[in-house]
Amino acid sequence: MRIVRESLFEGVKRAQGVTIVIDVFRAFTSTPLFFHLGAQKVIFVDNPDKAFSLKSNHDNILLAGEVDDLLIPGFDLGNSPSEIVSNPPGFFDGRTVVQRTTAGVIGVISALDQAEIVILGSYVMAEAISRYILSQNPPPEVVTIVATGTYGITKTPEDEGCADYLEYLLKGSHYDHLESLKSIIFDEAAQKFIRGDKIYFPREDPLFCLQRDLFDFVLTAGIEDGLVSVSCRKL
């Protein structure tokens, strides 16, 4: 099994084989939370108009996400893990969530053009992702790990650190979580939350995003009935 490291949207375009698209802050910390809290289905869209169109034609849909970090008027939720977990019990039960984000969701949609399997990557699912890949028989020839960064154009330490962690889990390469946390917390990617001066960057979000291995399932994306649908594979 050959592991290839890539970054940003340019790296997504080069992705081959089994591809893990990483978005730690915050898309792919949010998506597993939807399933964990009872959502039946998650659909990815690349623009808000598609999300509104889906909601107008179907009952029981929630819209979640952002455009360049900003809340989308008319959406039910932003892209905040702390906001998601603050909803009352049963809020997501049986619901379909339509999600749009600037880096992770767009990266996954793009990766579907050439990758064999597309997996959503974040710290909260990392160990489950590694077990899923290592259990494949035959094992994949190529695993591409793509850290999407900010808007898919600027590298960030949380996505690169998660990529390091996944590489460690898959092949035993060096990983020091304390060093990664130090790089992450003092970088602007985390400081914009810690400052607490913007409502759409809650201080609590990094606390959820930087937890390792919370879930025992893997999320994969594929085309279903013409839509990009996320499947939850329990291990």
Secondary structure, DSSP 8 states (H G I E B T S, - for coil): -EEEEEEHHHHHHH--BEEEEE-TTTHHHHHHHHHHTT-SEEEE-SSHHHHHHHHHH-SSEEEEEEETTEE-TT-SB-S-HHHHHTS-TTTTTT-EEEEE-TTHHHHHHHHTTT-SEEEEE-GGGHHHHHHHHHT-SS--SEEEEEE--BTTTB--HHHHHHHHHHHHHHH-----HHHHHHHHHTSHHHHHHHT--STTS-TTHHHHHT--S--SEEEEEEEETTEEEEEEEE-
